[in-house]
Every structure is written in C-alpha cells, then in structure tokens.
Amino acid sequence: MKKLLYLLPILLISCQKEIKLDFPTDGENPIVVEAYINTAYPELNYVLLSKSKDYGDNNTEIMPVRGANVSITVGTKATDGSYIWDESSTKSLTETTGPNFVTANLAFYADPTLTLLGQEEKYYRLVIDTEGKKDTSFTYIPKTVALDSISYEKKTDGTEQYAQITIHYNDLPERGERYMDMYDTTSIVMPRGWADVATYRLHDDITINGVYRNELRFTRYSLGDTLSYYLISISEPSYDFWKGIDANQGTPNPFSAMSPIPFTVKSKYFIGGFTGMAVSKKVVILE
C-alpha cells in the first residue's frame, strides 16, 4: 500500500523538456487539479487547485489557486457516445478553508450546501474557469461493490502482537472492476480530505472475476486499533491515473518517468486527476 497525500501540488513539477505536453510556451506553469466526486460523503467531494512548479524547485510550499469558478454537473451517455448533461443539476463550488479541511494554505472548492453527492453509473463534468483559462474534464462512477465484512486474525512475531485482516466482498459478474482500497486507523470521525484516509491499495478483477472474494491483507495492524476500511470502485481511466501516481511516488519528477502518468485532466493550461468513486465502508475494532 502507498501513502495518499495531497500529492498533486507537490509531485507535479512542470518540465517541458522531459515530456511532450501541450503546455503554453510563455513559461507559465499549468494549474494542477485534484478533484473527487463520491457516492457516500458529500464532505469529501471537492476540487483542489494549485500551481505546478519548475523542475528543480525545492520549495515544497503549495501555491494555491484562489478565486476560481468551479462547477460539477451530472449526466449520462447516449448510444452514440455523446454526453447528455442535466444542466439543472449543476453545482457551483466555493472556496473554503472550513473545519473539514486541513490547512488554510490549500485552495479547496466544495459545495457549501453539502448536497452534492455522486451517483453510481453516472458521468460527471468538471468545469474550471480561472485567470482567463478554462477547462472541462470528465469522470465516471461505476457500480458500488459492497464490502461484506472484515475478519482478522491475531498473530505474534517474536514479542510483537498484531492483527492481520481479510476483506470479504462479492465481485460483480461484469469483468473490468477497478478498486482503490483505503484504510485509516486514526481517531478521525470524518476525514477532512481523502489524504486523511491515509493509505491506499489498487487492484482489479482481471484475473479473478465474478466470485466471492476473501482477500488477505498483509499490513500489520496494532491490536486495539479501530480500522476504517473503504472499498472504492473507480473507472479504468481513474485507475490508470492512480497507478501512474503510485508508480512514481518518491521520484523527483513524475513527468520524466519511464511510464508517463495518464492524467484524466489534461489540457493546455490544466493537468491532474478527476476521480469518481463508488464507496463502501466497514469499521472494525481489532481487539
């Protein structure tokens, strides 16, 4: 498993010489987008905007993009592949530094009414308009795969006692499910952002499909922990995006990676990810 950070503002470092992206040629770095729409928690539907940095810039301070116009709209797809948008569903997101978010140094945009909630098997359109630049990006929320239960076994390694869990769920009969599991063992009741959920793991059903799955996790948990475990279904483009992020954590410049990250937000002035998430969660006390 890998640590999930508010990672896009820190990792996405603009380096025009390393990869071929349609960036502006006037030396202006693209705006980095980290956006989520999920089916369970309206507090965790948000957009984070920041400025990318030049390659070699060792300053890790995030440069937030403030004063943007941001909206999300739900829709479907026609048989010819075109989108059909429900314009009446459009939610305008406003910048917030409220208690649900970690620091005022991050420019979060969220629905102040907390009525924006994702629906499974729907498409979503994200529109960002800021500093005279505009971008439209899309994501999809697949069917929810319910996390049935979590069992655990107490183990001993020398003087260390720990718990090892197995998650149980019924994989859907359609091949192609992609999962982004997250877990958290802190005392946070409601995460202030997906980074608070702490750790994630990516897997799919390409090898084993349409069966009841009992999957052992090798992470060692402390006895007494309260474990919150999220089984999250995501689309193939979102899965590939996070696979790319996963593969390049710890590298000084993901843009120069052997396998470039397949961004789901990618235009002349914007780059990043827009992830649709069908969420199932279980909580277990590891006594």
N, C-alpha and C positions, 0 to 999 in steps of 0.2 A: 504494500500500500504506500501511497505517497501523500505528503502533506499538501493540503489545499490552502493556498494563500489568497490574499487579494493580489493575485500574482501577475495579472496582465500589466498593470502600470509599472511594475518593477522589471519584468522579464523582457517586455517587448521594446527592444532598443533598435532604433532605425539605423540601418546600414545599407545604403543604396548600392554600394559596390559589391555586396555579398550575394544578393538575390535580385531577381528581376521582378519588381513590383511597380505598379503604376502610381508611384508617388509623385508629387509636384516637384518640379525641377528648380524651384526658387529657394531651396534649402529648408523649407518648412516641414517639420516632422508631422506624421499623421496623428490623428486623435485615436486613442485606444478605447475600445468598447468592451465592457464585461457585463453582459445582460442575462437575466434569468426570468423565466415565466414557469411557475409550477402549479400543480393541482391541489396542494394541501395547505399552504401557508401564505396568505396574502402579504404578510410582513416580509417575506423573502422573495417577493417579486420586485426587482429593482434593476436599475442601469447605473453602472459606474463609469464615469468618463474621466480620462486623464490624457496628458500629452506624453507621447513617446520621447525617448531620449537618444542622443547621438551615441554611436558605438564608442566605447572608451570612457564615457561619462560615469565616473564612480560615485556620483551623488545619488543616493537612493531615495531622496525626498520625492514624494509623489507630487506631480504638478496637476492639480485638479482643473477640470474644465467647467466653469460656472456659467450660469445664465443661459443654458441651452433650452431649446424647446424639444421635448421628448414625448412621444405617444406610442401606444401599443393598441393594435386592432386585431380582432379575431376573425377568422374566415375559414373557408373550405376550398377544395379544388374541384373544378369541373372535369368532365371526362376527357376534354382536350388538353388538360394540364394547366389551364389558366386558373388564377386565383379568383375567388368570389369573396369580397370583403364586406362584412357587416359594419358599415360606417357608423351606425348608431352605437356600436359597442366601443368606439374609440375612447381610450382613457388617456388623459394628459397627465404626465408625471411631473412632479415638482421637486426641486432640490430640497433635501432635508439633511439635517445633522441631529435628528432627534435621538431619543434614548435607545432605539433599536440598532443604532449604528455605532461603530467602534470609535471613530475619531472624526473631529471636525475637519481634518485635513483631507478627507476623501469626499469627492463630489458624488453623492448618491442621489438618484432621481427615483421617486416612488409615488404610488397613488396615495394621496393623503386620506382618502376615504376608506382605504383598505378593502375595497370591493372588487379589485382586480384579482381574479383567480383563474388559473388555467383550466382548460377542459381537455380531456383526452380525445385523441383523433381529430384535433383541430390544428389549423395553421395560424401563425401569428406574424404580424407585420410590425416591425420596429422602425420608427421614423425619428431621425435626429437632425435638428437644424441648429447650427451654432456657428458663430464667427463667419457668417456668409457661406457656409458649407452645409450640404445636406446629403444624408444617406438614408437608404431604405434597405432593410435586411429582413430575413425571414427565418422562422424555425417551425418545427412540428412537435407536438406532444403525442406520443404513441399511447397504446392501451396501457393501463396500470396492471402490473403484475403484483399481486398481493403477497406480501411477506407473511407466511402462515404462522411461523413460530421460530423461536431461537432456543436451542438447548445448549447446555455447556457441561464440560467435564473438568473436575478439579485434578490438577496434576502437580507433581513435585519434581524439581530438578535440583538435586543437592539440597540446599537449605531454602531454595526459592519455591514458594507455593503460588500457583497461578491458575487461571481459568482459560480454557480454550473452547471456542464456540462453534456450533454448526448451525447454519441458517437453512430453513426449510420453506420451499415455495414450489408452486406448480407452474412450470414454464408453459407459455402459450403454444398451441399447436402450430401456429404460423412460424416458419423459420425467419430469423432476422432480428430477434430481440437483442437490444444492446443495453447494458446495465452500467450504472455508475453508483456503486455502493459507497455510502459514507457512514462513519461512526463517530461517536463522541462519548467520552466518559467524564466530562466535567459536570458541574452542578448547574449549568445554564439551562433554564426552563425553556426559553425561546431564543434560539440563536439570533445574534444581531446581524448576521450575514452568513452566507454559505461557508465562508472561511472559518467561522466559529464551530462548524460541524467537524472541523479538524482534519480528518483523514479520509482518503477515497481509494477505491479499487475499481478497475474497469474489467468487464468480462462480457461474453456473448453466448449465444446458443448455437453457434455454427457447427460445433462437433456433436453436442448432445441437445436434442430439441424435443419439445412437446411431452416431457415426462416430469414426474415429481422429483425435485432435486433436493438432495441433502448435501450441502457443501460445507466442508470443514474449512475453517479459517485458522491460519497458523499464528496469528497475532496472540501474544501473551497479555492477558488482562489481569489486573490485580484483584484478588478476592476482596469483596466489599464495594467494588465499582458498580455504579448504575450505568448500564450501557444503553445508549440510544442508537439504534441501527436503522438506516434508511436504505431500502431497495428502490432505486430510481431508474425508471425506463427512459431512455433518450433515443433520439433519432440517429441514423447512421452518420450523417454529416457532423452532428454534435459529438458522437463517439469518436470519430476520426480526429476531430479538433482536439479533444482532451487527450487522446492517445499521443498526438503530436506534442502537446504541452508536457505530458507525462514523460515522454522520451527525452525531452530537452531540459528538464529541471536540473539545475546545477551547472548548466553551460552558460558561459558569459554572454553569448549572443545566439538566441534561437534562430535568427534569420540566416545564420551561416551553417545551420545543422545539415547533416547528411540527408535527412528527410525533412524538407520544409514543412512547417505546420500548415495544415489545410484550414485556414481561417474561415469561419462562417459569416464574418463581417469583413468584407474586403472591397474597397473602392479607392478612388484616388486620394481621398483625404481621411479615410477611416479604416481601421483594421482591428480585429478582435474576434469575440465569440458571442453568439446569442443562443442560449441553451433552453430548450423546452424540456420539462421534467414532470413525469408522472410518478408521484411519490407514494410509497407505502412505508410505514414506520412501526417498529416494535421497541419496547423498552423492557429490559430485564435486569434484575438486581443479582449480581454474581456473589451469592452468599457463601 
